[in-house]
Amino acid sequence: MDAAEFRVRGKEIVDMVADYLENVQKRPVYPAVQPGYMRQLLPEAAPETAESWEDVIGDIERVIMPGAANPACTELEMIMMDWLGKMLDLPEQFLFCSGGKGGGVIQGSSSETTLICLLAARNQAILREKEANPALSEADIMAKMVGYCSDQAHSSVIRAGLFGAVKIVLLPTDEQQSLRGETLAHAVQKSKAEGLIPIFVCATLGTAFSCAFDNIEELGPVCSRERMWLHIDASYAGSAFICPEFRYLLSGVQFADSFNVSPHKLMRVTFDCSALWLKDSSKLVNTFNVDSALLMHHDGEGKITDYRHWQIPLARRFRSLKLWFVLRLHGVNGLQEYIRQHVKFAHEFETLVLTDRRFEIVGQVVLGLVCFRLKDSNAVNEQLLQRIIQDGRIHLVPSKIGNTYFLRFVVCSPDAGSKNVQFAWAVITELATDLLKDKKY
Amino acid sequence: MDAAEFRVRGKEIVDMVADYLENVQKRPVYPAVQPGYMRQLLPEAAPETAESWEDVIGDIERVIMPGAANPACTELEMIMMDWLGKMLDLPEQFLFCSGGKGGGVIQGSSSETTLICLLAARNQAILREKEANPALSEADIMAKMVGYCSDQAHSSVIRAGLFGAVKIVLLPTDEQQSLRGETLAHAVQKSKAEGLIPIFVCATLGTAFSCAFDNIEELGPVCSRERMWLHIDASYAGSAFICPEFRYLLSGVQFADSFNVSPHKLMRVTFDCSALWLKDSSKLVNTFNVDSALLMHHDGEGKITDYRHWQIPLARRFRSLKLWFVLRLHGVNGLQEYIRQHVKFAHEFETLVLTDRRFEIVGQVVLGLVCFRLKDSNAVNEQLLQRIIQDGRIHLVPSKIGNTYFLRFVVCSPDAGSKNVQFAWAVITELATDLLKDKKY
């Protein structure tokens, strides 16, 4: 949708809201629908091709209004999480439509999803250890718990450990910044030898530092064998798995207990919308369920999911609406195309870097992130970034792997084109030339 | 703003957004401002009377755009939290403008604020106990920690305890459902005699069950003496403290370490917007700060607050904008008037209940919530609620204190008037008459 169409559609929405406000007293106070009503009204999967604005907006009255805020808010979220899960080709166990214990939920951020999965893992382990050894107190067990992630993982994993009072061990990665199964297996043996209880692994697909991928096909069997909760954080990279050519990066997801991707990062959904799927949601619900008389007056009697037990806050926003709009207005094809463009820009930039002998690529360009640096000291690269900031024409964020400082290039704007890539590279090379000249004298 | 004006203003905003999108490439990539720039551009306090739409919307370009998302998002939030804190007559220690360690932050829900304050309390206590006795391990200390709230507190306090692995003791309340100082003092003595370490008290101002108020003037000195973190949860009731006649309910806030109110509940701000103030924010920051190289490239060198260390997620939305709009478009007077109307409706309903000898009031009507019941068994009152739900003309939620089941009436819609109160009462009495007649035969 371009700005011109946004002017028209936006104003239609303003009128819709005003009409609603003016007539809200004529609407029923209680929805007349039965829990589960929405499944009959919506297709089982997202449309392959884009739908028209009229079709999408018309469904507000047809699909949402009869179910008002409740149960519509919950039911649309359940259906959207199934749609998105199918787009990602997640194993059916993760979906509501399997009829099992699996399902998805929208959270605000990947940090929250990592934390709640760690808490569920902790709870599961306490129950198991207590059953195995009733003499142990909860505190005894907690003191021995340990979780793992790679030294490339996001700081939110360490934070989750701090909040949940679970020690997190950072494990070294291979030359591709990937955490390997053998490294994990050794760490687990070491922990157990120290009397610790391994409970949780957070694997990252698409690290923030350099968009590296942990090897979940190797990590998965270790987690299964050692009965550790495997959480996959694919916050940025996960959206790309809707393209068949990138889906291989998710091989091994069948071993995971939970999987997270943030459609607000690479799938055109506005912030915040972080999607989490669980293979067995009862493990989360059992951790979070503190029922209060105030909240128990008329539930859907087990027919619908009670998302308040799936998260830290109790109240919820209607975030599935924006996911519904994006999936239908673009269609699966349109979103795949969007991601392919994003990756194409990265490779265009990569090619430019490779043709300039003063520069080098750091790591591999797999999706939209290009890590690069001058073939020079860290100090010179830091100076280059400072000049880019002072110049003010483009914005880059640096990173470091081991002792190697580098710059990160990524195309973020949905309206960006090849000319922006070329412009950015022209700015970088111009400033690099000046810097290297100044350095000489 | 009525629906007719919303049509006009909403469409102006749509055009503003479209203009922004069409011209965003002409705007500077980096803001040209210095950290702290916004304080010079905005008044030190919220306006007493409503400002015009033109003045408010004009400030987007004047105040926000020069600071873009960063630092504008942080700086507006700091200023709004000071504005709101002054409206509530919070001690200056809680405000940024004191120049000390105090300040406020917007979170998504009261559940989150309770949790992060509990985590900060836990961290503070671990540091203190370790210093006092270096032989103790963190796990030893954690196993002994205990927090307190009343048996009327929201389930989110118990959940926070579960998440943070801190045992929470529910304390009995007096005949007004108020937690008293002596009760807490006794509980603390008992805990200490059992070898436990008291670290946290969550006092509630305006409980969800019946809008009861804990006695913070009594609880405060106990917390100070025992070096426990005192958190005040005034999620619903807190907004009322902007009216001088209700401010007495907050007496004792000077003893608190943290104070929470949710302007999305009673101050016309849309969900979500939950405000938290801390007397010493460094206690929170020290708990949450896990710095990553990615996030450290150009900070405001201590001149601005780094809110990512004040919350569970790292990313943030620009929620202070809606607070800014509401405070200016209504003015302090307008919001006070709104709250007074809300309370007036409650008293109007209370009077109706008191004039019907079949009914009784439960507890006290202090703000907008009226708790009432038929002078009959719980079963009959449960039947009345069932008939109200089946009837479908109004919506009520029940509650229970001890063994007494009752119904809760509260006016929520900003557009509600006396006629809605009268209508609701007519429905309730009609259905009660039918019920009591059916019961007789």
Interface residues (C-beta under 8 A of the other chain):
Chain A: A3 A4 F6 R7 G10 K11 V14 D15 V17 A18 D19 L21 E22 P28 V29 Y30 G108 S109 S111 E112 L115 L119 S137 E138 A139 D140 M142 A143 H154 S155 S156 I158 R159 L162 F163 G164 A165 A208 F209 F271 D272 T287 F288 V290 D291 S292 A293 L294 L295 H297 H298 I312 P313 L314 A315 R317 L385 I389 G392 R393 I394 H395 V397 P398 S399 K400 D415
Chain B: A3 A4 F6 R7 G10 K11 V14 D15 V17 A18 D19 L21 E22 P28 V29 Y30 G108 S109 S111 E112 L115 L119 S137 E138 A139 D140 M142 A143 H154 S155 S156 I158 R159 L162 F163 G164 A165 A208 F209 F271 D272 T287 F288 V290 D291 S292 A293 L294 L295 H297 H298 I312 P313 L314 A315 R317 L385 I389 G392 R393 I394 H395 V397 P398 S399 K400 D415
